[in-house]
Amino acid sequence: MVNGENLNADQQDQLLFMMLIQQHQQIGMMGLGKIKNPATDNIERDLSSAKYAIDTLNALEKFTSGNLPKELKGYLDQTLTNLRLNYADELKKGDTSDSSGEEKDSNA
């Protein structure tokens, strides 16, 4: 495990920023039903949670524009692209088990 003991202040900040991106990536992937929720040990699809994670990372991208090292910008861009593509795929599925608040067609 990486600790910040041997890093300078800038490297520590970059590590923390990467960890923030990773946290939101995990929230997004849990919401998309791609990884287990560690609290319940179950796969739980919640598209509103995934959208929240994507929107948060979009805000980070917007407010850090021009201020990130190339590697961090690339990592953020790659993470956002991955989440967006997976989110679009999940929306296409149209499963009624999501809790995004969207009405699904149910003519029962």
Secondary structure, DSSP 4 states (H G I P E B T S, - for coil): ---STTS-HHHHHHHHHHHHHHHHHHHHHHHBTSS-BTTTTB--B-HHHHHHHHHHHHHHHHHHTT-S-HHHHHHHHHHHHHHHHHHHHHHHH--TT--SS-------
